[in-house]
């Protein structure tokens, strides 16, 4: 408090403060000057031992041996954390780090920025969007200030605790610093009021640097091209491979590279290959696994350690096809599209009520099985961002119409890469609809710690024999139930499948058991 009051009246740099305090030798006098600055100076000099003996700095009261007054510090114990140190502004600039976005998450991929350098930011305003292997999250600002420097570009992998951007939060303190420090910070904040090419109308402030893939950056390094100088023709100014090659050709880099290659066999005749004659170029491409794809790597690596067995059966879906058609005919909501999947999910929940072992989780460490009370049925979805498995919570308490709406919500979020951590966590059993893509049969791997997963193929018309011996067309769906053999046996899975099968083949039974 004393240092703050004195600094407001007489601002000093850190080095000036330290030389000033360390040179203090005399305790304060009772007859000090009436001026506020003199009282503060005397008070600080009186606390000379504070800086020489750190234990005295955080005592509840520090009394000067030659004075009857005391300075209440109000701190009985002090603990330092990286979070606290990150909040302390240096020269008015704070580092905004990537916060912990969830348990067990060590890093995230930066997807896009919502702000740019030099832009004014309000408290709680979204700064950027990141994706972990569990969810996509928006990082908001804890401060009100101006963006000084953007450290990372979209596509970078940022570890938890690393600085995302630097922000000027106290401009009054900033302008009171020595001129040489001020010039450094001013250089980090661009003057957005004076664009370089205002007359051309083509210039655009770059957000977080140049946007490009690692393969394009590697190509730029091979040709010795500064990617910052290349104008991107991709979406939102993204630099493409063609932009690097065109820039290198204009600068003569490609010609020099070709000439140096032809000098390897000096004096010998160079016979061009067919591929070079016709301009064919094939390059290897390295694609890093990000976000949900990394989650799949971890889950499938763990899945291969589980002893699987599979149970396969065929289900007649004639009644299910008629039921879906009747739902669609009676549909009064244009925003709702009825499919087979909600009925399959609801009937699956009814079968799980009779065979709860399939709706359980196994702990390898404690060798215990936990029967889950809620039927949180996960639905595997293929998206442009990778395979995700959001789950519908408490299916046993939902109607078919409510399941339809919840399924549509999860599909929309999955395609937009906006699923939350709650949407993809706490699943109890997984349903993979490979028939939506066109597959007939698949052998799924368990999504641990669940003990069962079901793959359903497409419904197709096949000839079937009736009880009277006549042939009739039937809509047949193949199901494959993969189970953890440490918890489930074949007889239990077969009985469960028969229970589920009768609800699908005779949907009117759903009316008898639905609560």
Rosetta blueprint (number, residue, H / E / L):
1 X L
2 X H
3 X H
4 X H
5 X H
6 X H
7 X H
8 X H
9 X H
10 X L
11 X L
12 X L
13 X L
14 X H
15 X H
16 X H
17 X H
18 X H
19 X H
20 X H
21 X H
22 X H
23 X L
24 X L
25 X L
26 X L
27 X L
28 X L
29 X L
30 X L
31 X L
32 X L
33 X L
34 X L
35 X L
36 X H
37 X H
38 X H
39 X H
40 X H
41 X H
42 X H
43 X H
44 X H
45 X H
46 X H
47 X L
48 X H
49 X H
50 X H
51 X H
52 X H
53 X L
54 X H
55 X H
56 X H
57 X L
58 X L
59 X L
60 X L
61 X E
62 X E
63 X E
64 X L
65 X L
66 X L
67 X L
68 X L
69 X L
70 X E
71 X E
72 X E
73 X L
74 X L
75 X L
76 X L
77 X L
78 X L
79 X L
80 X L
81 X L
82 X H
83 X H
84 X H
85 X H
86 X H
87 X H
88 X L
89 X L
90 X E
91 X L
92 X L
93 X E
94 X E
95 X E
96 X E
97 X E
98 X L
99 X L
100 X L
101 X L
102 X L
103 X L
104 X L
105 X L
106 X L
107 X E
108 X E
109 X E
110 X E
111 X E
112 X E
113 X E
114 X L
115 X L
116 X L
117 X L
118 X L
119 X L
120 X E
121 X E
122 X L
123 X L
124 X L
125 X L
126 X E
127 X E
128 X E
129 X E
130 X E
131 X E
132 X L
133 X L
134 X L
135 X L
136 X E
137 X E
138 X E
139 X E
140 X E
141 X L
142 X L
143 X L
144 X L
145 X E
146 X E
147 X E
148 X E
149 X E
150 X E
151 X L
152 X L
153 X L
154 X L
155 X L
156 X L
157 X E
158 X E
159 X E
160 X L
161 X L
162 X L
163 X E
164 X E
165 X E
166 X E
167 X E
168 X E
169 X L
170 X L
171 X H
172 X H
173 X H
174 X H
175 X H
176 X L
177 X L
178 X L
179 X H
180 X H
181 X H
182 X H
183 X H
184 X H
185 X H
186 X H
187 X H
188 X H
189 X L
190 X L
191 X L
192 X L
193 X L
194 X L
195 X L
196 X L
197 X L
198 X L
199 X L
200 X L
201 X L
202 X L
203 X L
204 X L
205 X L
206 X L
207 X L
208 X L
209 X L
210 X L
211 X L
212 X L
213 X L
214 X H
215 X H
216 X H
217 X H
218 X H
219 X H
220 X H
221 X H
222 X H
223 X L
224 X L
225 X L
226 X L
227 X H
228 X H
229 X H
230 X L
231 X L
232 X L
233 X L
234 X L
235 X H
236 X H
237 X H
238 X L
239 X L
240 X L
241 X H
242 X H
243 X H
244 X H
245 X H
246 X H
247 X H
248 X H
249 X H
250 X H
251 X L
252 X L
253 X H
254 X H
255 X H
256 X H
257 X H
258 X H
259 X H
260 X H
261 X H
262 X H
263 X H
264 X H
265 X H
266 X L
267 X L
268 X L
269 X L
270 X L
271 X L
272 X L
273 X L
274 X H
275 X H
276 X H
277 X H
278 X L
279 X L
280 X L
281 X L
282 X L
283 X L
284 X L
285 X L
286 X L
287 X L
288 X L
289 X L
290 X L
291 X L
292 X H
293 X H
294 X H
295 X H
296 X H
297 X H
298 X H
299 X H
300 X H
301 X H
302 X H
303 X H
304 X L
305 X L
306 X L
307 X L
308 X E
309 X E
310 X E
311 X E
312 X E
313 X E
314 X E
315 X E
316 X E
317 X L
318 X H
319 X H
320 X H
321 X H
322 X H
323 X H
324 X H
325 X H
326 X H
327 X H
328 X H
329 X H
330 X L
331 X L
332 X L
333 X L
334 X L
335 X L
336 X L
337 X L
338 X L
339 X L
340 X L
341 X H
342 X H
343 X H
344 X H
345 X H
346 X H
347 X H
348 X H
349 X H
350 X H
351 X H
352 X H
353 X H
354 X H
355 X L
356 X H
357 X H
358 X H
359 X L
360 X E
361 X E
362 X E
363 X E
364 X L
365 X L
366 X L
367 X L
368 X E
369 X E
370 X E
371 X E
372 X L
373 X L
374 X L
375 X L
376 X L
377 X E
378 X E
379 X E
380 X E
381 X E
382 X E
383 X E
384 X L
385 X L
386 X E
387 X E
388 X E
389 X E
390 X E
391 X E
392 X E
393 X L
394 X L
395 X H
396 X H
397 X H
398 X L
399 X L
400 X H
401 X H
402 X H
403 X H
404 X H
405 X H
406 X H
407 X H
408 X H
409 X H
410 X H
411 X H
412 X H
413 X H
414 X H
415 X H
416 X L
417 X L
418 X L
419 X L
420 X L
421 X L
422 X L
423 X L
424 X L
425 X L
426 X L
427 X L
428 X L
429 X E
430 X E
431 X E
432 X E
433 X E
434 X H
435 X H
436 X H
437 X L
438 X L
439 X L
440 X L
441 X L
442 X L
443 X L
444 X L
445 X L
446 X L
447 X L
448 X L
449 X L
450 X E
451 X L
452 X E
453 X E
454 X E
455 X E
456 X E
457 X L
458 X L
459 X L
460 X E
461 X E
462 X E
463 X E
464 X E
465 X E
466 X L
467 X L
468 X L
469 X L
470 X L
471 X E
472 X E
473 X E
474 X E
475 X E
476 X E
477 X E
478 X E
479 X E
480 X E
481 X E
482 X E
483 X E
484 X E
485 X L
486 X L
487 X L
488 X L
489 X L
490 X H
491 X H
492 X H
493 X H
494 X H
495 X H
496 X H
497 X H
498 X H
499 X H
500 X H
501 X H
502 X H
503 X H
504 X H
505 X H
506 X L
507 X L
508 X L
509 X H
510 X H
511 X H
512 X H
513 X H
514 X L
515 X L
